[in-house]
């Protein structure tokens, strides 16, 4: 079946009314009627986003104890905590679509679910933490500010708060980069090395090119997305190049040049074979990331059990009082 073809469960009149609401720019809420395909696409997209926030804690988490000062430790710890909160917001959003969070987490742990490819790269030096804040969080902001206008209300509202916090994360990362850029030759070299390794994976964060994106057309039609992958990628490059110039850092792309007619910074060809390999689970840290999540999930079993028992006890006490 063509993915844009309504499923048999979708009533033609309801579908027409739904699409009219989308065209009018209305927000779709959990109790509103929606096509099953819309629900499934949202669930897929939102769960991938939530998984990315949770897995995204790992590359930076192991630098909390190794950060160069108490101030850096505190700010990095706060950032990692924010990422956990972002994942929670979005998991809650998927539950409004009728999906149990436990099912989504199981899909992540057994390898069925996808998350952002960027988090399968290692953080080798302290400069990586700065570059992740600058480039990775910068790319996330470009993507998520558009999602704050998504047609599904719970997702859009979650993005408003998340984007505010991501802006702090980017500033924190860029500040680290400015310190290193104005530091010793060894510090500048460390920063340049981190940029060299994270630049292209950051461009891949926006997903495949528009010609090879299987879901973009449908998501754009339903205004879950408002910009294509390539449009968002171009905006990110246009915003980031001047920041790299300010840092006196070279972006690792010999084809990067300003198009005076369009005002866009044109960039070289992305290695899509690398992108697809990482998505398939063949990145440098795919296995390590999933193993870390599985271990954390197992270690936290007693907390979930205690919380469940406490909730049951409270519910029982409430029932006794009511009686």
TABEL-V485680 format. One record per residue. N is the residue number from 1. RES is the residue in one letter. PSI is psi as a letter, one per 30 degrees, with the letter a starting at -180 (999 if undefined). OMEGA is omega in whole degrees, -180 to 180 (NA if undefined). NEAR is the number of other C-alpha atoms within 12 Angstrom. Layout:
N RES PSI OMEGA NEAR
N RES PSI OMEGA NEAR
//
This chain:
1 X k 175 8
2 X k -175 10
3 X f -180 18
4 X f 179 21
5 X k 180 16
6 X k 176 23
7 X l -179 19
8 X f -178 12
9 X f -177 15
10 X k 177 20
11 X k -175 16
12 X e -179 16
13 X e 177 15
14 X e 179 18
15 X e 180 26
16 X e 179 17
17 X e 179 20
18 X e -178 30
19 X e 176 25
20 X e 177 19
21 X e 178 22
22 X e -179 29
23 X e -180 18
24 X f 178 14
25 X g 180 20
26 X l 177 21
27 X k 178 29
28 X k -177 35
29 X l -172 23
30 X e -177 23
31 X f 178 14
32 X l 174 21
33 X k 177 25
34 X k 176 35
35 X k 179 30
36 X e 179 25
37 X e 176 27
38 X e 179 37
39 X e -178 35
40 X e 179 22
41 X e 178 31
42 X e -180 43
43 X e 179 34
44 X e -175 29
45 X e -178 33
46 X e 179 45
47 X e 176 42
48 X e 179 31
49 X e 179 41
50 X e 178 40
51 X e -179 43
52 X e 178 38
53 X e -177 38
54 X e 179 39
55 X e -179 41
56 X f 175 44
57 X f -170 36
58 X e -178 36
59 X e -178 37
60 X f -176 43
61 X e -177 32
62 X g 176 24
63 X f -178 29
64 X e -179 26
65 X f -177 18
66 X g 178 21
67 X k -169 24
68 X f 179 19
69 X l 178 15
70 X e 178 13
71 X e 179 16
72 X e 178 24
73 X e -178 23
74 X e -177 20
75 X e 179 31
76 X e 177 37
77 X e 178 26
78 X e 180 23
79 X e 180 36
80 X e 176 31
81 X e 177 24
82 X e -178 28
83 X e 177 35
84 X e 178 27
85 X e 178 26
86 X e 178 37
87 X e 180 34
88 X e 179 27
89 X e -173 31
90 X e 173 40
91 X e 177 37
92 X e 178 27
93 X e 179 34
94 X e 179 37
95 X f 176 25
96 X f 177 25
97 X g 177 34
98 X g -180 20
99 X k 179 23
100 X k -179 18
101 X e -180 26
102 X e 179 18
103 X e -180 19
104 X e 179 32
105 X e 177 31
106 X e 179 21
107 X e 177 22
108 X e -173 31
109 X e -180 29
110 X g 173 18
111 X g 179 23
112 X e -175 20
113 X l 178 28
114 X l 172 35
115 X l -174 38
116 X k -176 40
117 X f -174 41
118 X f -174 44
119 X g 176 41
120 X g 175 36
121 X k -176 37
122 X l 172 31
123 X j -171 31
124 X f -177 24
125 X l 177 28
126 X e 179 36
127 X e 178 40
128 X e -180 38
129 X e 176 48
130 X e -178 43
131 X e 176 49
132 X e 178 45
133 X e -178 40
134 X e -173 41
135 X e -174 46
136 X e 178 46
137 X e 175 42
138 X e 177 42
139 X e 179 42
140 X e -180 42
141 X e 179 35
142 X e -179 38
143 X e -171 37
144 X f 175 37
145 X e 176 32
146 X e 178 29
147 X f 176 36
148 X f 175 29
149 X g -179 30
150 X l -177 35
151 X f -180 35
152 X j -172 41
153 X e -178 30
154 X e 180 32
155 X e -180 43
156 X e -178 31
157 X e 176 28
158 X e -178 32
159 X f -179 35
160 X e 179 25
161 X e -178 25
162 X e -179 35
163 X e 178 30
164 X e -179 23
165 X e 178 30
166 X e 177 36
167 X e 175 29
168 X e -180 24
169 X e -180 37
170 X e 179 33
171 X e 178 27
172 X e 180 32
173 X e -178 33
174 X e 177 33
175 X e 177 25
176 X e -180 35
177 X e 180 38
178 X e 178 29
179 X e 180 22
180 X e -179 32
181 X f -180 32
182 X g -179 20
183 X b -179 17
184 X l 175 13
185 X e 179 13
186 X e 179 15
187 X e 177 24
188 X e 179 25
189 X e 178 23
190 X e 178 30
191 X e -180 41
192 X e 178 30
193 X e 180 28
194 X e 178 38
195 X e 179 39
196 X e -177 23
197 X f -174 28
198 X f -176 36
199 X e -176 39
200 X e 174 32
201 X e 177 38
202 X e 177 40
203 X e 179 43
204 X f -178 37
205 X f -177 40
206 X f 177 39
207 X l -177 36
208 X l 178 30
209 X l -176 26
210 X e -179 19
211 X f -177 13
212 X g -179 15
213 X j -173 17
214 X f -174 19
215 X f -171 29
216 X e -175 30
217 X e -179 22
218 X e 180 25
219 X e 176 31
220 X e 179 27
221 X e -178 24
222 X g 175 36
223 X g 167 35
224 X e 171 39
225 X k 178 34
226 X f 180 29
227 X l 178 28
228 X l 178 32
229 X e -177 32
230 X e 177 28
231 X e 179 24
232 X e 180 33
233 X e -180 37
234 X e 178 31
235 X e 179 29
236 X e -180 36
237 X e -179 35
238 X e 180 28
239 X e -170 23
240 X e -177 34
241 X e 178 30
242 X e 178 19
243 X e 177 26
244 X e 177 27
245 X e 180 15
246 X e 178 17
247 X f -174 27
248 X h 179 20
249 X k 180 30
250 X k 174 25
251 X k -170 35
252 X i -179 23
253 X j -179 22
254 X f -179 11
255 X f -177 14
256 X k 179 20
257 X l -179 20
258 X k 173 17
259 X j -175 13
260 X f -179 9
261 X e -177 9
262 X f -175 11
263 X g -179 14
264 X k 170 22
265 X j 179 25
266 X k -176 25
267 X l -176 26
268 X a -178 19
269 X k 177 16
270 X k 177 26
271 X i -176 17
272 X f 177 21
273 X e 176 16
274 X e 180 22
275 X e -177 30
276 X e 178 24
277 X e 180 18
278 X e 179 28
279 X e 179 32
280 X f -180 21
281 X g -176 28
282 X g 179 19
283 X l -176 25
284 X f -176 21
285 X g -178 26
286 X e -177 32
287 X e -180 24
288 X e -178 22
289 X e -179 37
290 X e 179 33
291 X e 178 19
292 X e 179 24
293 X e 179 29
294 X e -180 22
295 X e 179 14
296 X e 180 20
297 X e 179 21
298 X e -180 16
299 X f -179 13
300 X g -178 14
301 X e -177 14
302 X e 179 13
303 X e 179 14
304 X e 179 16
305 X e 180 14
306 X e 180 13
307 X e 178 14
308 X e 179 14
309 X e 179 14
310 X e 179 14
311 X e 179 14
312 X e 179 14
313 X e 179 14
314 X e 179 14
315 X e 178 14
316 X e 177 14
317 X e 179 13
318 X e -180 12
319 X e 180 11
320 X e 179 10
321 X e -179 9
322 X e 179 8
323 X 999 NA 7
//
